[in-house]
Amino acid sequence: MTDFRFIADDKLRNAIERDKKELEDCLRNQNCKSTLLLAGSIIEAVLVDYFLAFPKNLSESAILRANLNALIDWAEQEQLISQQTKELSTVIRNYRNLIHPGKEYRLSERVDIHTATVAASLVEIITEEIADNYAKKLGYTAEQAIKKVTLDPSFSAIFDHVVEKMAPVERVKLFRVIPSICNPQNHLETVTNSFITLHYVLKGKISENILRFEVNKVYEYIHTSSKLEAVFYLRFFASDLDLLESDQRIAVVDYCLNLLISSEIEELETYLRWKIFSTLGGYLNNVKGEEKAKDVFFAFSDQPDSYDEIFLKIMVDLLSAMSLERARQIIAGIRKMFWLSSRSIKWADNLETNLPPF
């Protein structure tokens, strides 16, 4: 259903939503005249509401007296609607004539399923264009931002501006909902990446208490969700695990390390693409962490050689987040794994070659 939540007046919004539902029923039953009347009435209400909120040089009485023709002309002049939308609006510009059978007959107003369908579509088009203009002036709501990102990933170019203008309550709402609605199975990769970028921008505007609460969900996810869901949620908060209690952080890191020795190649490729391990090394930058990293190499030795390429790329990410000294100690330990013979040497050489300069 069309989103009319940008209309602040509860009574008006409720009336419009009621009429929109009735319009859909009329169109479905091919009650064409009723569809046209309701479409014109809804569009008129949406435009009147906008001009009352942002009157420019118009008086309140002039706005309330204006017919739909004038409202549409003003909307096009203010670039609230496109020229194409204005041209389509001819089907409902004189909708009030339909109230009077004599005028309808005398003026030969067209009433059929085709014009009714166009009129119903115009409600969607004009409402969306007006909602976008509300957002530009007053800031996006969480719901509007989600819809915009889903329809237009290039929206990411102005995320800083959008987040800055959002009301604080809408920022928090959006920050909290993105990880749950941004399921990798529901969106294209470009859309998902845009959501992740937006979430990162929002993170800079969120209090630590709210961030801590959301990071705690990572610990919950590894206990209650599927592997894909847990890892995807971790994608948003892998760099914030320092906000967890020590035992929770250790559990999350251990869970991730176990993924390396219990996942198929396709899953490992996903972890690399999502950069899950690019920050986790920072939580292993101690003696215990060093031993855990070596244990992963030892456990992974049971995997076929065909896994090595993707595994070593992930381990480069992991070691890059550690200190140079710690990374070198791990590589030296790999060289001493005599039971891996030439494989351990190949691994160590690969890591040394591909680690970035510290």
C-alpha positions as CSV (number, residue, x, y, z in Angstrom):
1,M,0.0,0.0,0.0
2,T,1.2,3.5,-0.7
3,D,3.0,5.1,2.2
4,F,1.3,8.3,3.4
5,R,3.2,8.5,6.6
6,F,4.8,11.8,5.5
7,I,1.4,13.5,6.1
8,A,1.6,14.8,9.7
9,D,-2.1,15.3,10.3
10,D,-3.5,12.0,11.7
11,K,-7.1,12.7,10.6
12,L,-6.2,13.7,7.1
13,R,-3.7,10.7,6.7
14,N,-6.3,8.3,8.0
15,A,-8.9,9.7,5.6
16,I,-6.5,9.4,2.6
17,E,-5.6,5.8,3.6
18,R,-9.2,4.9,3.8
19,D,-9.9,6.4,0.4
20,K,-6.9,4.7,-1.1
21,K,-8.2,1.3,0.1
22,E,-11.6,2.1,-1.4
23,L,-10.0,3.2,-4.7
24,E,-8.2,-0.2,-4.9
25,D,-11.5,-2.0,-4.3
26,C,-13.2,0.1,-7.0
27,L,-10.5,-0.5,-9.6
28,R,-10.5,-4.2,-8.9
29,N,-14.3,-4.2,-9.5
30,Q,-14.0,-1.9,-12.5
31,N,-16.0,0.8,-10.9
32,C,-14.3,3.3,-13.1
33,K,-16.1,6.5,-12.2
34,S,-15.6,5.9,-8.5
35,T,-11.9,5.2,-9.1
36,L,-11.5,8.5,-11.0
37,L,-13.3,10.5,-8.3
38,L,-11.3,8.9,-5.5
39,A,-8.0,9.3,-7.3
40,G,-8.6,13.0,-7.9
41,S,-9.7,13.5,-4.3
42,I,-6.6,11.8,-2.9
43,I,-4.2,13.6,-5.1
44,E,-5.9,16.9,-4.3
45,A,-5.6,16.2,-0.6
46,V,-1.9,15.3,-0.8
47,L,-1.1,18.4,-2.8
48,V,-3.1,20.7,-0.5
49,D,-1.3,19.2,2.5
50,Y,2.1,19.9,0.9
51,F,1.3,23.5,0.0
52,L,-0.1,24.2,3.5
53,A,3.2,22.9,5.0
54,F,5.4,24.8,2.5
55,P,3.2,27.6,1.1
56,K,5.9,29.7,-0.6
57,N,4.0,32.9,-1.6
58,L,0.5,31.3,-1.4
59,S,-2.0,32.2,1.3
60,E,-3.8,29.5,3.2
61,S,-7.1,30.6,1.8
62,A,-5.8,30.5,-1.8
63,I,-4.5,27.0,-1.3
64,L,-7.8,25.8,0.2
65,R,-9.8,27.4,-2.6
66,A,-7.5,26.0,-5.4
67,N,-8.9,23.3,-7.7
68,L,-6.8,20.3,-8.8
69,N,-5.8,22.0,-12.0
70,A,-4.1,24.8,-10.1
71,L,-2.5,22.5,-7.6
72,I,-1.0,20.4,-10.3
73,D,0.3,23.5,-12.1
74,W,1.9,24.8,-8.9
75,A,3.4,21.4,-8.2
76,E,5.0,21.3,-11.7
77,Q,6.2,24.9,-11.4
78,E,7.9,24.1,-8.0
79,Q,9.3,20.9,-9.6
80,L,7.5,18.7,-7.1
81,I,6.2,16.6,-9.9
82,S,7.7,15.9,-13.4
83,Q,6.5,17.3,-16.6
84,Q,5.5,13.7,-17.6
85,T,3.4,13.4,-14.4
86,K,1.7,16.6,-15.1
87,E,0.8,15.4,-18.6
88,L,-0.6,12.2,-17.3
89,S,-2.7,14.1,-14.9
90,T,-5.1,15.2,-17.6
91,V,-7.2,12.1,-16.8
92,I,-8.1,13.5,-13.4
93,R,-7.7,17.2,-13.7
94,N,-11.5,17.7,-14.1
95,Y,-12.5,14.8,-11.9
96,R,-15.1,17.0,-10.0
97,N,-17.1,17.2,-13.2
98,L,-17.9,13.6,-12.8
99,I,-19.9,14.4,-9.6
100,H,-22.5,16.1,-11.9
101,P,-24.0,13.8,-14.6
102,G,-24.9,16.8,-16.7
103,K,-21.4,18.1,-16.8
104,E,-20.0,14.7,-17.4
105,Y,-22.3,14.3,-20.4
106,R,-21.9,17.8,-21.7
107,L,-18.1,17.9,-21.4
108,S,-17.7,14.3,-22.7
109,E,-15.5,13.3,-19.8
110,R,-14.0,9.9,-20.5
111,V,-14.8,7.2,-18.0
112,D,-13.4,3.7,-18.7
113,I,-11.1,1.1,-17.3
114,H,-8.1,2.6,-19.1
115,T,-8.4,6.1,-17.6
116,A,-9.3,4.6,-14.2
117,T,-6.1,2.5,-14.3
118,V,-4.0,5.6,-15.2
119,A,-5.7,7.6,-12.4
120,A,-4.9,4.9,-9.8
121,S,-1.3,4.8,-11.0
122,L,-1.1,8.6,-10.7
123,V,-1.9,8.4,-7.0
124,E,1.2,6.2,-6.6
125,I,3.4,8.4,-8.7
126,I,2.4,11.8,-7.3
127,T,2.4,10.5,-3.7
128,E,5.9,9.2,-4.1
129,E,7.2,12.4,-5.7
130,I,5.6,14.5,-3.0
131,A,7.0,12.2,-0.3
132,D,10.5,12.6,-1.8
133,N,10.1,16.4,-1.5
134,Y,9.0,16.1,2.1
135,A,12.2,14.1,2.7
136,K,14.4,16.7,1.1
137,K,12.9,19.4,3.3
138,L,12.4,17.6,6.6
139,G,14.8,14.7,6.3
140,Y,14.1,11.1,5.4
141,T,12.3,8.8,7.7
142,A,13.8,5.3,8.3
143,E,11.2,3.8,6.0
144,Q,11.7,6.3,3.2
145,A,15.5,5.8,3.4
146,I,15.1,2.0,3.1
147,K,12.8,2.4,0.1
148,K,15.1,4.8,-1.6
149,V,18.2,2.6,-1.2
150,T,16.3,-0.4,-2.4
151,L,15.2,1.4,-5.6
152,D,18.3,3.4,-6.2
153,P,21.7,2.1,-4.9
154,S,23.4,5.3,-6.3
155,F,21.6,7.1,-3.4
156,S,24.8,6.2,-1.4
157,A,26.5,9.3,-2.9
158,I,24.6,11.6,-0.5
159,F,24.4,9.4,2.6
160,D,26.3,11.8,4.7
161,H,23.9,14.6,3.8
162,V,20.8,12.4,4.3
163,V,22.0,11.1,7.7
164,E,22.8,14.6,8.9
165,K,19.3,15.8,8.1
166,M,17.5,12.9,9.7
167,A,15.7,13.2,13.0
168,P,17.7,11.4,15.8
169,V,14.9,9.0,16.4
170,E,14.8,8.1,12.7
171,R,18.6,7.5,12.7
172,V,18.4,5.1,15.5
173,K,15.4,3.3,14.0
174,L,17.3,2.9,10.6
175,F,20.5,1.9,12.3
176,R,18.7,-0.9,14.2
177,V,16.6,-2.2,11.3
178,I,19.2,-2.4,8.5
179,P,21.0,-5.6,9.6
180,S,17.7,-7.5,9.9
181,I,16.0,-6.3,6.7
182,C,19.2,-6.4,4.7
183,N,19.2,-10.2,4.3
184,P,21.7,-11.3,1.6
185,Q,19.0,-13.5,0.1
186,N,16.6,-10.6,-0.3
187,H,18.7,-8.0,-2.2
188,L,21.1,-7.7,-5.0
189,E,24.8,-7.3,-3.9
190,T,24.8,-3.7,-5.0
191,V,21.8,-2.9,-2.8
192,T,23.3,-4.8,0.1
193,N,26.6,-2.9,-0.2
194,S,24.7,0.4,-0.2
195,F,22.9,-0.6,3.0
196,I,26.2,-1.5,4.6
197,T,27.6,1.9,3.6
198,L,24.6,3.7,5.1
199,H,24.9,1.7,8.3
200,Y,28.5,2.7,8.6
201,V,27.6,6.4,8.2
202,L,24.8,6.0,10.8
203,K,27.3,4.4,13.2
204,G,29.1,7.7,13.5
205,K,25.9,9.4,14.6
206,I,24.8,6.8,17.2
207,S,25.5,6.8,20.9
208,E,27.8,4.1,22.3
209,N,25.0,2.7,24.4
210,I,22.8,2.0,21.4
211,L,25.8,0.6,19.5
212,R,26.7,-1.6,22.4
213,F,23.1,-3.0,22.6
214,E,23.2,-3.8,18.9
215,V,26.7,-5.4,19.0
216,N,25.4,-7.7,21.8
217,K,23.1,-9.2,19.2
218,V,26.1,-10.7,17.5
219,Y,26.6,-13.0,20.4
220,E,22.9,-13.9,20.4
221,Y,23.0,-14.6,16.6
222,I,25.8,-17.2,16.8
223,H,23.7,-19.1,19.3
224,T,20.2,-18.8,17.8
225,S,20.5,-18.2,14.0
226,S,21.8,-20.0,11.0
227,K,25.4,-19.7,10.0
228,L,24.6,-17.4,7.1
229,E,22.5,-15.1,9.2
230,A,25.0,-15.0,12.0
231,V,27.9,-14.2,9.7
232,F,25.9,-11.6,7.8
233,Y,24.9,-9.8,11.0
234,L,28.6,-10.0,12.1
235,R,29.4,-8.2,8.8
236,F,27.9,-5.0,10.3
237,F,29.7,-5.2,13.7
238,A,33.0,-7.1,13.2
239,S,35.0,-4.0,14.0
240,D,33.0,-3.3,17.2
241,L,33.5,-6.5,19.2
242,D,35.5,-4.6,21.8
243,L,32.1,-3.4,23.1
244,L,31.2,-7.0,24.1
245,E,32.1,-8.5,27.5
246,S,35.4,-10.4,27.3
247,D,33.8,-13.9,27.4
248,Q,31.3,-13.0,24.7
249,R,34.0,-11.5,22.5
250,I,36.1,-14.7,22.9
251,A,33.1,-16.8,22.0
252,V,32.4,-14.8,18.8
253,V,36.0,-14.9,17.7
254,D,36.2,-18.6,18.3
255,Y,33.0,-19.1,16.4
256,C,34.5,-17.2,13.4
257,L,37.8,-19.2,13.5
258,N,35.8,-22.4,13.5
259,L,34.1,-21.2,10.3
260,L,37.5,-21.5,8.6
261,I,37.7,-25.2,9.1
262,S,34.0,-26.1,8.8
263,S,32.9,-24.2,5.7
264,E,32.8,-25.1,2.0
265,I,34.8,-23.1,-0.5
266,E,31.8,-21.1,-1.6
267,E,31.2,-20.1,2.0
268,L,34.8,-19.1,2.5
269,E,34.6,-16.9,-0.7
270,T,31.6,-15.2,0.8
271,Y,33.5,-14.5,4.1
272,L,36.4,-13.0,2.1
273,R,34.0,-10.9,0.0
274,W,32.3,-9.6,3.2
275,K,35.6,-8.9,4.9
276,I,34.6,-10.7,8.1
277,F,38.1,-11.5,9.1
278,S,39.7,-8.2,8.2
279,T,39.3,-6.8,11.7
280,L,39.1,-10.0,13.8
281,G,42.9,-10.3,13.8
282,G,43.0,-7.4,16.2
283,Y,41.3,-9.5,18.8
284,L,43.9,-12.2,18.4
285,N,46.9,-9.9,19.0
286,N,48.1,-11.7,22.1
287,V,49.7,-15.0,23.1
288,K,46.4,-16.9,23.3
289,G,45.3,-15.4,20.0
290,E,48.6,-16.4,18.4
291,E,48.1,-20.0,19.5
292,K,44.5,-20.0,18.2
293,A,45.7,-18.8,14.8
294,K,48.3,-21.6,14.7
295,D,45.6,-24.1,15.7
296,V,43.5,-23.0,12.8
297,F,46.3,-23.7,10.4
298,F,46.9,-27.1,12.0
299,A,43.2,-28.0,11.8
300,F,42.9,-26.8,8.2
301,S,45.6,-29.2,7.2
302,D,42.9,-31.8,6.9
303,Q,41.2,-29.9,4.1
304,P,42.0,-30.6,0.4
305,D,44.7,-28.5,-1.2
306,S,42.1,-27.0,-3.4
307,Y,40.9,-24.9,-0.4
308,D,44.3,-23.3,0.1
309,E,44.0,-20.3,-2.2
310,I,40.8,-18.9,-0.6
311,F,41.9,-19.9,2.9
312,L,45.2,-18.1,2.6
313,K,43.5,-15.0,1.3
314,I,41.4,-14.9,4.4
315,M,44.4,-15.5,6.7
316,V,46.2,-12.6,5.1
317,D,43.2,-10.4,6.1
318,L,43.4,-11.9,9.6
319,L,47.1,-11.4,10.1
320,S,47.0,-7.9,8.6
321,A,45.0,-6.8,11.6
322,M,47.7,-8.0,14.0
323,S,51.1,-6.4,14.9
324,L,54.0,-7.2,12.6
325,E,55.8,-9.1,15.4
326,R,52.7,-11.3,16.1
327,A,52.2,-12.0,12.4
328,R,55.8,-13.0,12.0
329,Q,55.7,-15.4,15.0
330,I,52.6,-17.1,13.5
331,I,54.3,-17.5,10.1
332,A,57.4,-18.9,11.8
333,G,55.2,-21.3,13.6
334,I,53.7,-22.5,10.4
335,R,57.2,-23.2,8.9
336,K,57.9,-25.5,11.9
337,M,54.8,-27.6,11.2
338,F,56.9,-30.5,9.9
339,W,53.8,-32.7,9.5
340,L,52.7,-30.4,6.8
341,S,56.1,-30.6,5.1
342,S,56.1,-28.7,1.8
343,R,52.5,-27.5,2.3
344,S,53.5,-25.6,5.5
345,I,56.4,-23.9,3.7
346,K,54.1,-22.9,0.8
347,W,51.6,-21.4,3.2
348,A,54.3,-19.4,5.0
349,D,55.8,-18.2,1.8
350,N,52.3,-17.1,0.5
351,L,51.5,-15.2,3.7
352,E,54.9,-13.4,3.7
353,T,54.5,-12.4,0.1
354,N,50.9,-11.2,0.4
355,L,50.9,-9.5,3.7
356,P,50.9,-5.7,3.3
357,P,53.8,-3.7,4.6
358,F,53.3,-2.8,8.3
